[in-house]
Amino acid sequence: MLSEQQNEARHTAILQAYNYLDITLPKQESDEQAMTMLTSYMEELIRTDFNRLLALLYRIDVSEQKIKSALEDRIREVSTARIFAELIIERLHKKLLYRRMYHTR
């Protein structure tokens, strides 16, 4: 279970992902609804512009090793698009936590 601060940081990471993608998130969306929309966008990029998706993952600094590992270990019920969405959020979340940790020192 995530702490309140971790939940807030994850929510902020989701919002940052939308900013990176230059897409608008409706204001009243829950984090899970936002993840579903982000996953749909990842599906669209996989189908229509895979190179843009790879460039986005690179720009956000998602590790190539993490991508390979996540795709190899994925559960059949989890789509590749959802994995990419989760990796983006995970990386942005970590960046945010690191910034907060080192900013207060």
Buried (B, 14 or more C-beta within 10 A) or exposed (E): EEEEEEEEBBBBBBBBBBEEBEEEBEEEBEBEEBBBBBBBBBBEBBEEEEEEBBEBBEEBEBEEEBBEEBEEEEEEEEBBBBBBBBBBBBBBBEBBBEEEEEEEE
